[in-house]
Amino acid sequence: MTISDQNKKFVKSLIDYYTSEPQAYSEIVQAYSPKSELSETTVGFVIGMIYSGFLRAYSDQGLEIKSDDIDEFNSVVRDNITKIRNAFSKTGLLETKNS
C-alpha cells in the first residue's frame, strides 16, 4: 500500500505549516543546539514533526504503516527539502547550506 492521496496532501500541508512559521521553530532549536549546528538541527527537528504528524494520521485512521509508505513519505520530504531549508535560512538565525 502506498500513501493515499488524502494522506499525501496532509503531509504536504504539514510541510507548508511548518515552513510558514520558521522563526518559532528556529528559536526552539536554538535553545538546545550549538549555533554551528542550527541549520541542520532545525531541518531535522521540522522533519521529525512532519513525520510525527504522518504517524499520527495513520494511527487515527487505524492504518498499518508499511515500508512502502515510509519510502513514499521520504520521497515527499526529499521533493520538498529545498523549500524546508530555504524557509529556515530566511530567519537570519541559520546559515544557508547547499542541499
Number of C-alpha atoms within 10 A of each C-alpha: 9 15 19 10 9 9 15 16 12 16 21 16 13 19 21 15 12 19 20 13 13 22 17 13 16 23 14 12 20 18 10 10 13 10 14 10 13 21 22 16 18 23 22 15 16 23 19 12 15 22 18 11 15 21 16 12 15 14 12 9 9 9 10 11 15 11 11 12 15 16 13 14 21 14 12 15 19 12 11 14 16 13 15 23 24 19 20 27 18 13 15 10 16 21 18 15 11 7 7
